[in-house]
Amino acid sequence: MTNAKKLLILACPITVILFILFTKWWIAFITDGPDYVMYGFPLIYKSPAFHTSMAQQYFVMELFIDFLVYFTIVSAFLFSINKFIFKIKLKKKLIISIYLIATLLLGIEILFATVFETSFSIRRDFGTDIKQTGFKFYFSERERQIYNQSHQ
């Protein structure tokens, strides 16, 4: 197996891990509606569903584009390290561990996406006016605190 294939094999689970754990939050006003906290980088791919509480809506096209951006950045980073800094040597135990973490995180995300009345759309069909943005780590609730402070 060539080194490029090995790096792509490593890039896939790292992309999934980073895509799930790190994103951007957006407090946005919906055209003809209230404001909500939405998620995604560089595009908004997830927002609260308007039809019920606790549910989310996903926008498939934006999610796909966001995932491609993450994959491109991770791949470029790995190829740059491999070419200019040091040769990346992949051990089977490391790859298996990274794949297990990625599978676990993806399973949790799929569980959350399917438990509630989640809706999926091809594209986002409403306009937004961005009020505030920031960086989000998976377990962080900072954006909720900012959102709640602005509604007191």
N, C-alpha and C positions, 0 to 999 in steps of 0.2 A: 504494500500500500504506500502510495506516495505521501510525502510530508504535507502537501496541500490538502489531501483527503483527510489526513489525521487532524489537521487544524480545523477543517470544516466539521468533523465529527465532534470536536471539542467546542466549537462555536455554537452549535445547536443548543445543547443544554444550558450553556452559560447565557445565551440569549433568553431562553425561557426563564431562567432564574432572575436575571436583571429586569426583564419585562414585567414580571410579577411583583418583585420587591421594590423597584424604584420607578416612580412615574411623576407626573406633574399634576397638581390639582388646579382647578379653575373655579372661581366663584363667578358665575355668569348669569346675567339676566336673560331670560327666554323672551323672544319676541312675543308680545301679547300674553305674558305670563310672569310668574314670580322668578326669583333667583334660586339657583341650586348649586351644589358642589358637584363638579364633574371631573373626570379623570382621563388622562392620556397625554402622550408626548410623541410627536409634535402636534397631533390632532386629538380632539376629544373623541374617545371611542366608547366611553361608559358614562352614563348619567342615571340619576334616579328615574324610575318609571313614573309617569304622570297619572297612571290609572289606579295605583295602589301604593301603600307605604311598604317599606322594606324590600321592594322589588327594584331591580335595575333594568336598564335597557342598554343593549350593546349595538354598536354600529359596525357592521362587518367590514365594510370597505376601509373605514378609518382604522379599525383594529389591525387589518392586514397591512396597511401602509405603515402604521406605527411599528409593527413587528419587523417589517423589512428594514426600517431605519435602524432599529436596535441591532438586527442581524448584521447589517452593513458595518455599523460602528464596531461591533465586537469582532467581526472577521478582519476588518482593517487593522484593529488594534493587535490582534493575535499575529497576523502576517507581518506587521511592522516589528513587533518584538522579535519574532522568529528571524527576520531578515537583518535587522540593524543592531539588536542588543545581544541576544543569545538564542541558540537553537532550542526550541521547546521539545523536550522529550516527554512523551506520554506513557505513563505507566497504567496498566490495565486496572489496578485497584482504584487509582485516582479517577479514571474515566467512569468506572462503575459507580463510585461514590457521587460524582457530579450528576450522573444520570438518575440516580436514586433521589437526590435532592430535587432535581428538576421535575421528576415524576410526582413526587409527593406534593410539591407546590402546585403543579398543574392539576392534580387531583383535587386539592382543596379549592382551587379557583373554579373548577368545573362543578364541584359540589355546591358552592355558593351560587353559581350561575343557574343551577337547575332546581334547587330546593324551593326558591320563592317563585313568584309569578313573573319570571324574567321574560322580556321581549327582545327579539332580535330584528333589526332592520338592516337593509342593505346599506343605506346612507342615512345620515342625520337629516331630518326633514324640517328642521326649525332653525331659525336664526338665533344668534347669541350676541350679547354685548358683554365683553369681559370686564369684570369689576376688579378682580384681584387674582393673582396666580402665585404658586409656590411649588416647592419640591416635596414629594411625599415618599416616605419609607413605609413599607407594608403595614407595620404595627402602629404607626404614628397616627394621632388624631388631631394634630395641630390645626389642620384646615377646618375641622369641625368647631374648634374653639374660636377661631377667627370668625367663622360664619355665625356662630351663636352670639359673639360679642357685637357684631354689626346688626343684630336683630333684637337687642335689648332696649 
